[in-house]
């Protein structure tokens, strides 16, 4: 069975700054998930990659669709 975890991060940089990405990495469900979806990332591709690297998530396979509006 496919396991999916989805989280509204309300800005990935703010989520990282406030420990939200570490919480996601530590969460049992996220460790067992096949797919993790981040909603309301509010970052372009370069900003997202840099933030995920800072959070220790640089080895994740990322598919990102940036919004046309900030």
N, C-alpha and C positions, 0 to 999 in steps of 0.2 A: 504494500500500500504506500502511496506517495504521501509524505508528510510536509505540510506547508505552515510556516510561521509568518505572520504579517504584523508589522508594527508601524504605527504612525509616529514618526520621529519628530515631526514639526520642525524641520531644519536639522540636517545631519551634523553640521558643525556644532550647533547648540547641544544636540543630543550627546555628542562626543564630549564636549566640555563639561556637561552635567552628569557624566557617567552612564548615560543611556546605552551607549554601544557596548561598554563593558558588561552592563547588566545583560544585554542580549547575548554576548559571548558566554557568560556564566550560566545562563538559563538552561535548564535541562532540555526543555523543548527545542531550543535553538541548536543544541548539540546533536540532537537526534533528527533534525529537520533535513529534508532533501532540498528544500527551497526556502529561502528567507526573503520576504518582500519588505522593502522600506518605502513607506508612503510619505509624501510631502518632504522630499529630500531637500528641495530648494537650493540646489548647487549644480554648477555645470560639471561636465565630465572630469575636468582636471581637479576641481575642488573636491569632488567626491572621491577620486582616487587618492588624493593627498590625505583626506580625513580618514579614509579606511586604512591607509598605511599607518597613520598615527595610532589608530585603534587596534592594530595588530590583525587586521582583516585583509591584508594585501594579497593573500593567497586565494581569496574567494574569486570565483568566476562571476563577473558583474555584467549585467545587461542594464543599461541606463537609458531612459528616454527623458531628456530634459524638456521642461515646459518652455513654451515660447515667451511666457511672461514671468517676471521675477516675483 
